Amino acid sequence: MYIMTCDAGKPRAARKVPIVFGMFIKASLILTSLTMNVSPLRAAIWNAASVSQSDVSAAIVSAAAGDTVQIPAGTATWSGSVTVNKAITVAGAGTNSTQISGGGFVLKPGVDKLTRLTGIHFYQSDWSPQYIVNCVGNCKQFRIDHCKFSRGFHVLNFNPNGGTGATGPAFGVVDHNTFYNPNVAVFVVDVENGDGQTWGSQAWARPLTPGTTNSVVIEDNVFFTDGEINGSNNNQMLYGFCGGRATFRHNIHTATGSYGIDSIDAHGEYALASGLASTVMFEVYSNTFNINAVEQLFTLRGGRHIWFDNKITTGGGGFIQLWDEVHLLDFQTIQDSYFWNNTFNGAVEQGPLPVNPTYPYSGLMNVQYFMHAPQPGQAFYPYVALVYPHPLVTPPTNPITQVSPSSLNYPMEPNTGSTNQTITIRNNGAGTLNGSVSLASTSSPSPWSLVGSTAYSVTTNTSATITLRYTPTTSADSLATVRFTDNGGGATVTAVGGRPKTYIWPLGDSLTQGHDVPGGYRLPLYQLLTNAGVSVAFVGNTNDVPAPGLLPYPNHDGYGGYEIGDLAAGVPGWYANIPTPAYVLLMVGLNDFRRNDDIQNATNRLENLIVEIATTAPSAKIIVADLNPWVNLGVTNAAMETYYNPFIPGIVARQSSQGRKVYLCDMRGTILPTDLEPDNTHCTQSGYNKMATNWNRTLSQIIFGVSKPATVRNFRIAGISP
């Protein structure tokens, strides 16, 4: 019997050494940048000297097929990708220990043997780094497992375009990873040498049999997206195109942000001139989607699909939307597809599925797609799912820690009280995961606390929850680190708590809405209050006329054409759907006078509305604005100055004397004809800036020391007589 050793200075030189019975022979070679250890009858382990790109690259060069390159604990920023051109395992020391930023790996073994990447945190500060890990065939035994991917664009990619030179498909398994705010987490295509004019054509030419390992299998992963995701991101957790085949199962996707999430997108075939084939097939089952979004969750534009046993909970978005892409090849449209036992907000989806209005799907339920499993006589009958777990997933022998989500955000905390969120800790390994939770905060006193027991004991494939409570007590944002210390590798979860918000409820007509000016008066008022140190959030039931990127809380209840009576009818229902406001900004009445609608009783309606708001929102301070003289609307202005404006100060004073928290903001004489749009009614930006200045003056007097309503004269704008 012989084993392989290494001569000094010759890392891969081999010589035969007889094994003497009872003797343990070990050869080790210490190089400048790495160490290789060889033990009897085992593949070699090459220890990179550090996490640096050069040291890891050197270890990979020295390794041979079947070896393992071990990357130690540490952090490094890479300038690009390291190519792995042999079937080896590249292993970090765990996602809490080994971190790589800026770069990644191209896995291109050139043979159909196990090629594995595990135990590394790929951290990006934004979405500029792209194509972090590329798997290039011909190889059907890729395994990417127990890694963490933070941000990045096109994080994991299988046979992507761009000259990677695939000689066959790239299949395998992506398992037990955590993805945080990726801009396309897993991109599955099949672009190979020999595709000719159409990328993905060879993939479409192969026999199509579901339930096999001829697919990129994505299982037991955690995907988490929050408010960082915005309109500049594609947002897909799984994105298919150009011959891609994927199986997406036993995953959890949690999205807490408000921007639309297209969690799974199967791209269709583009026009012939583009040379881009459709996705071939997606099998999607036994997943949990918790999506706080109001847009479409899954977009299918081509290919064959088998979806079942998925649980979807959403804030209002649709389930699956079907498209016809710019097809020239009819056989690549959606057909031979099956959807069954998928629950959408607690109800089983029965179909027919919605279609895209711009690219309407031409197929029909019970013809091209079916809301049941394949039946005798139909394609893919009998359907049998791939064995679980994937054959490449080696059963673990020790406990393995996985937490979800990897971060928490408490962005809209009330002025008082606490908010709880939970963290799920799961044992993805064998045995029992035993550990405890600790908490560290950047604030003193800390606004954070752990609710309940801090110890946990979790058996294989089961989970426990830990509750983190945030009780804002400071005037600044607070950060916390929740650390899990256990026998499964441990984990950390970061939490960000916003400082207490001052909720302001803008209430009125189109002048509150903003009409044609993004954010209306709310944007300049937000800037004024924020600069003064007030953590303000506007609340309401609509966010139309926003100011994207400038006004983080654009909500309001301002509606074009509304009169006093319209607001009175809407206030109870609107209030029930918003956080408790500290202030109400009420400006209404112009439409009553423009329409000459019982203007002699307008002040009575206004006072009744104030009483209604005070009763509905008893803790709110109500700031009532009179109406600027619209000098270009002579008749309307004359009526307002006769029946309305002169009486508003008295209404405010009377309600205040009765114990209601009512204040006056004088808008008269502020806005000039040059501050109006051509309709002589709606403000331009300069008009809204002046309006915001007046609101801000009144709010600032209340917030920064005025304990009771000042006299009317103190609220008048300088230079304007009462």
N, C-alpha and C positions, 0 to 999 in steps of 0.2 A: 504494500500500500504506500502511496506517496501523497504528499501535499505540496502546495506551491508556497515558496518563500521568495524573498527578494534579496538580491545582492545589493550591497551598498552602492549607491549612485546609479543603480539601474532599477527604477521603480517597477517595471513590468517584466524584467528578466526572470526566467524560471529555471529551476534546477530540481532534479529529483533527489529527495532525501529519504532514506529508509526510516520507517517508524519503528522504534523499539517498543515492545510491549510494555505498557504501563508508563511510558514516557510521554509527556505533553510537550510538543514542539511548537514554538511560537516565534515568528519572525516579525520584527517591526522595523520600520524605516522612518526616520524623522527627517523631513525635508524642510527647506526654508519656509515654505508657505503651507505645508500640509503634512499630515501623518497618516500612514496606512497601517492598519492592524489586520493580521491574518491569523485566524484560529483554525483548528482542524476541520476540514471538510466544509468550510463556509466560504461564501463570497467575501471579497475584501470590503472593508469599511475605510473610506478615505476621509479624514477629518480636515476640513478647511481651517486654515489658521485664524480666519476672522470672517465677518459677514461681508467684507469688501468684495466688489465685483471681480477684482483681479485674483483674490485668493480663492473664491468659489470657482472661478473659471479654471484656475490651475488644478484644483482637485478634480474637476470634471474631465479635463484633458488626461489626467493620470489614470482615471478609473477605466475599467473594462466592463463589457456587458455583464449584467447580473450584480455588479457592485453597488454599494451605497455611498453617496457623498453626504457627509454629516456637516451641516452648517451650525456653528456654535451660537450661543446667545449673544445678542448685540444688535446694534442698529447701524444701517449704512444707507447712503444715497447712491444709486447707480446712475450711470449716464445712458444706459440703454439695456438691451437684452443680452443674455448669455445663451448660446446655443448648446443644447444637449443632443449630440448626434449619435447616441448609443442608448441601448435599453438599460437604464440604471434607475435607481431611486435617489432623489435629492430630498433630504429630510432636514428641516430646521429643528430647533430645540423646543418648539411649541409657539403658538401665536402670541403668548405673553412674553416670550423671550427673544425670538428672532424676528426682526423687522427690516424689510427692504422697501425703499421708496424710489420712485423715479424710473424703475426698470423692472424686468422680469425675466422670463425664460421663453425660448423657442424649443419645444420638444419635438425633435425630428429624428427618431431612432433609426429609420430606414429598414427596420425589421418588425415583424408582428410579434413582439414580446413585451412583457410588462415594463412600462415606463411610468414612473410614479413621482409625484410632487406632493409633499406633506409637511405639516407643522410649521408654516411660515405665515407671518402677517405682512401682506402687501399693502402698505399704507401710502395713500396719495392725499395731499392737502386739497386737491381740487380735481377737475376732470380733464386736465391737460394731458397727463400721461395716458397713453392708449395702447391697446393690444398688449396687455400685461403678460398674459400667458397664451402662447399659440401652440396648438397641437397639430402636427402635420403628418399625414399618412404616407405610405400605407402602413397603418398600425391600428389594430382594433383592441388594444390592451392598455390604453391610457387610464391612469387613475390619478385624480386630483382630490385630495382628501384632507380634512382637519386643518384647513387653512382659513385665514380671514382676509377678506378683500375690502378695503375701505376706499370708497370713491373710485376714480379712474373711469376711462372710456373704453368700451369693448374689453371687458376684463378678461374673460376666458373665451377663446376662439378656437373653433375646430375647422381645419382646412380653409382658412380665410383666403380671400384673394390678396394679391400684392406680391406675386412672384415667389411664394413659398415653395413651389415645386413639388406638390403632393403627387405621389405615384399611385395613390389609392385612397380609400376612405379613412377618416380618422374617427374611430369610435372608442368607447370606454365608459367610465363612470366618474361622475363628479359627486362626491358624497361627504356629508358631515362638515360642510364649510359654512362660514358666516359671511354674508355680503351686506355691507353698510353703504347705502346711498350710491349704488353703481349707476353709471350711465351706460346701460346695456350690460347685464351681468354675464350671461352666457350667450354667445353668438355662434349658432350652428349653421354652417354652410358646407358645401362639398365641392370646392373648386380644385380640379385636378389637371395635371398635364394631359393633353389629349382631348380636353373638352371642346376644342375648336372655337366656333364663334359664340357659343352659348355656355356660360359658366353654369355647371350643375347638370349638364346633359348626360354625362355618364352615370350619375346617381339615379336619374330618372329611367335609364335603360336597364337597371338591375332589377331582379325580381323583388317585389315588395311584400314582405311577410312581417306583420307586427308580432310583438311578443318575443323578440329575439334580441341577442346582444349586438345585432347590426344597427346600432343606434347610439347616440350620445345619451346615456342614462344619467339623469340628474335626480338624486334621491337624498332624503334626510338632510337637507340644507335649510338654513334660516336666512331669509331675505328681509332686510329692514330698511325702510325709507321714511324720512321725516320731512320737515319743512325746508331742508336744504334743496330738495328736488324742486325744480321750477321749469319754466317754459323752454329753457335752453338745453334741457336734458331729454333724451329719448325715453328713458324711464323703464324700458322693458327688462324683466328678469330673465326671460327667454325670448330670443329673437331668431327666427329662422329665415333662410333665403337660399337661393342657388343650390337646390338639391339637399338641403339639410334634413336630417332625420333625428328626432329627439324623443326621449321618454322622460316625462317630468312627473315625479311621484313622491309622496310622503314628505313634501316640503311645506314650510310655513312662510308665508309672505305677509308681513305686517307693514302697513303704510299709514302713518299718522298725519302726514302733510295734507294740505287742502288742494294741491295741484293734481290734475288728472293723471292717473297711472294706467298705462297700457301694459299690464303685467306680462302678458304673453302675446306675441305678435308673429303670425306666420305670413311672411311676405309672399305675394303672388308673383307671377311671371310678368316681366316688362316686355315692351315691344321688341320685335326681332332685332332692330338696330341697336338696342341696348345690350342684348346678349345675356340676359339675366333670367335664369329659370326660377320657377316657383319652389317654395318649400315642398318637400316630398311628403313627410308625415310627422304628426305630433300625436303621441299617446300621453294623455294627461289624466292622472287619477290619484285619488286618496291624498289630496292636498288641502291645506287650510289657507284661505285668503281672508285677511281682515284689512279691508281697504277703506280708509276715510277719504273718499273722493266721490265726485259726482259726474265723472265722465266714464267712457267705455273702459271696461277692465280687460277684455280680451278681443283681439282683432284677428280674424282669420280671412286671408285674402287669396288663398290657393292651397292645393294639396289635399291629402286625406287626413282625417282626424278621428280619434277615438278618445272621448272624454267621459269619465264616470266617477262617481263617489267623491266628488269635490264638494267642499263646504265653503261657501262664499258669503261673507258678511260685508256690507258696504254702506256708505253714507248716502247712496242714491244713484250710483253709476249703473250702467247696464251690464248684463252678463256677457254674452258673446255677440259680436256684430260681424256679419258676413259681408264680404266685398266681392266684386269682380274687379280684379286688377286690370291693367292695360294688356289684356290677353290676346295673343294671336294663336296660342296652342290651347285648344279647348280642353284637352285631356288633363291639363294642369289646373283647371278650375276646381273649386271645392265639389267633391263628389265622393260616393262610397264612404260617407262619414257618419259617425254614430255618437249620440249624446244621451246619457241616461243616469238617473239617480244623482243629479247634481243639485244641491240645495242652494237657493239664492235667497238670503235673508230669511231663512227658515222654511221656505217653500220649495218643493221640487219643481225645477224648470221643465215645463211641458212643451214649449214651442208654440207656434213657429218662432224661430230666432229672428231678431231684428236685422235689418240690412242697412248698409251705409247709404245715406241719401245722395252723396256725390257720385259714388261708384256702386250703384245698386246691384245686388246679387241677382243673377238671372235664374238660379236654381230654385227648387221647391222642396218643402218638407215632404217626406215619404216618397220622394223621387231621387233627389241627389243626396239628401241627408235625412237621418232618422233619429227619433227621440227614444230609441231603445237599442239594446245590444244587437249585434249581427245575428240574423236568424237564418234558418236553412234556405239555401238558394241565393243568399246575399254574399257579397264580397266579405272576406275575412271571417267567415263562419267555419268552424267554431273558433271564437276568439279566446285565447288563453294568454293571460298576462305573463310577462317575464318573471322567472323565479325571483323572489325577494329574500334577502338582499342580493344585489348583483354578484355574480360569481367571482368577480375580482376583489370584492370586499372581504378581507380576511377577518374572521371572527376575532374580536379583541380578547385578550386574556386579563386585562386590568380595567378598572373604572376609567371613563373618559368624561371630562366635564364639558358641557355645552350650555351656554346661557343665551337667552333671548328676551328682549332685544339687547343689543350691545351698547345702546345708549338710550337715555330718557330725556325728554324735554317737557318742562312745565312752563309753557310760554305765556299763558293767560290766567294768572292767578288772581283771585279776588282780593279785595282790600283787606279782608279778614278771613280767617278760617284756614283749613288745610285741604290738600289734595293728595290722594294716594294713587300710586301706580305699582304694578307688579312686575317682577322679574321671574322668569321661569328658568329653573336649573334642571338639566336633564342628564341622566347617565347614559351615554352612548356606548359604554363599554360593558365589561363583565364584572361580576361581583357587586359589592355595595359601595357607593360613593358616599364617603363620610367627610363632613367639613363644617365650617362655620363662616359667617359673614361678618365683615367689619366695615366701618364707614368713616370716611375722612371728608372734611369740608374746608372750603376756602374762607368761610365766614365765621366770625365769632361775635355773639353766640351763634351756634349753628342752627339754621332753619330746617335741618334734615334729621330724620329719625327712622329707625327700623321698627316696624310694627310686628309684634309677636316674637317668636323664637328666632334666634340667630344661628341655631344649629340645624343641620339637615342630614338625613340619611336616605339615600335614593338607590333603589335596586335597578337592575338592567332594564333599559328602555322605559323607565318611568321617570316622573318629574315631580318637582315640588315648586312652590312659589314663595317668593320673598316680597314683602310689601315695603316700599319706600315712601315715606310721608314727607311732604314739603309744606312748611308753614312759614311763609315769608315774614321776616321780622326786620329786614334792613332796607335801606334805600338803594341798594345795588344788586345786580345779578349775583347769583351764587352758584358755585360749582361743587360737585360732590363726586367721590370715587367710592363705589361699592366693590369691595374685594372679596372674592370667594377663595378660601384657602382649604384645600382638600387633597385627597389621595388620587385625584384624577387629572391633575395638571393645573387646576385652578382657573380662575378667570376674573376679569374686571369689567365693570359697567360704569360708564360715566353718566352723570346727570347734570343738566343745566336748568336752573330755576330762575325764571324772570322775576324782577322785583315787582312788588304789588302795583297793579295797574289802576290808574284813575279812569274809570269807564265813563265815557261821555256819549249821550244819546242824541244825535242830531235829528230833529223832528220838524217836518215842514213840507214845502212844495218843491218845485224844480230849482228854486234858489238854494235849497238845502242839498238837493241832488247834485247840482253842479252843471246840469244841462250839457254844454259842449266843452267845458273846461275840466280836464282830468283832476279829480279830487275836490273840485269846487273850493269852498272856503276851508274845507277840512284839511287839505294839504298844507297851506300856509299856517293854519292854526296849529296843526300837529308840530310843525317846525318851530313855531314860537314857544309852545309849551315845553317841547323837548329840550330846547336850548335853555329854558328856565329850570330844568331839572325835574319836570313833571313827567312821569312815565304814563303816557296817555294811550288809551285804546278806544277808538270809536266803535260803538255797537249799534246794531240794527238788523233788520231782516233782509236787506238787499245791499249789494256792493257794486251796483252799476255805476258807471262813470268813475272808475278807480284811477289811481295813478301808479301803475306797476313799477316796482322797484323803489318808489319814493314814499309811498304811504302804506305801511305794513298792515294797518287796521282800517280799511276804507269803508266799513259798513255804516249804514244810516237808515232812516225811514223818511226819506224825502221823495215825493212822488209828483211828477209833472201834472199840473192841472188841479191838484187837490185844494179843496177849500177847508174851512175850519171844521165843518161837519164831517168831512171825510176822515180827518185825523181823529176826531172823537170816536168814530166808528171803529177805527183800526187800533187804537192804543191798547186795549186790553189784550188782544191776541198777539200783537207785536211784542208787548212787554213779556209775555209768557215765554218767549223764545230767546231772550237775551240775558246776559249776565246782569246783575243788579247794578244799575248806573248810579254814579255819584252825582252827575249833572245831566240836566236835560236842556238842550238849546232849542227853544221854540220860536220859530218865525213863520207866521202864516197869516193869510188874510187878503193878499193881493188878488187872488183869483175871485174871491167874493166880490171885490170892488170892480174888477175888470168885467165881470158878468152882471154887475148890478143886482146881486142876489141878496135881497132882504138886508141891505147894508145898514138900515137904521138899527137892526138888532145884532150886528156883527160883534159889538163889544160884549153883549150878553153871551153869545156863543163862545167867544174867547174866554170869558171868565169861567163858564161852565167847563170848558176844556181844561183850564188850569186846575180846577178842583178835581176833575177826573184824573189827571196825571198825578196830582199830589196824593190822591187816594190809592191809585194803582201802584205808584212808586213812592211810598212814604218816606224813604230815606234819601231821596234825591233832592238836590237843590235845582229849582226850575228857573232858568234865565229866559225872560221873555223879551224879544226884540220888537220894537215898533218898526214901522216901515219907512224906508227911505222915500222922500218925495220923488216920484217918477216924473220929472219936469216935462218930459216929452210926451207924457200921457195926461194931457191937461184935465180932462173930465174925471178920469180915475183919481188923479192926484187931489183934485179939489174935494172929491167925495171923501177920500181917506183923511184929509186934514179937517174935514167937518165932522165926520162920524166916528173916527177910529183913533188916530194917533194921539189927539189931545187927552183921551180918556184912559189910555193904557197905563200911564204912571199911577193914576188913582186906583185902577184895578190891582196893580202890583202892591201898592201900599195897603189896600184893604185886605187882600189875601195874606199879606205878611202879618198884619195886626191880628188876624185870626189864627196865627200859629203855624201857617204854612211857610215853607222855605222858598219864597218867590223873590226874584230879583229882576231888575230892569237893565237892558242893554240898549242904549240909544243908537239907532242907525241913521237918524235923520241928518240930512245935509252932508253925508259922508261920500256918497257915490255920485259922481258927476255924469252928465250925458256922454262924455268921452270914455267912461268906464263901462258902457253898455254895448251889447251887440246891436246889429241893425234892427232887431225887433223892438228896441227901446224897453226891454223888459229884463232880459237875462244879462248877467254880468260877464265881462271879459276877465282875464286874469288880474288886471289891475283892480277891477271892482271887487273881486273876491279877496284880494290881498287886503283891501281896506276893511271889508267886512270881517275878515279874520282878526285884524288889529283891534277892532271894537270888541269882538267876543273875547279876545285874549285879555284886554284891559279889565273887563268885568270879571272873568275867571280868576285872574291874578289877584285882584282885590279880595276876592273871597278866599282863595286858597292860601294866600300869604298873610292872613291876619285879620280880615274883616269877619267878625263873629256874628254879625247880624246885618240885614240889608241896610245899606247906607241910604241917605236921602236921595231923592231923584236927581237933585242938582249935582251931587257928587259923581253920578254916573253919566252925566252929559259929556260929550266930547268937547275938548278944549276948543273955544272959539265958536261954539254953536250954542245959541241961547235956548233955554227951555221953552 
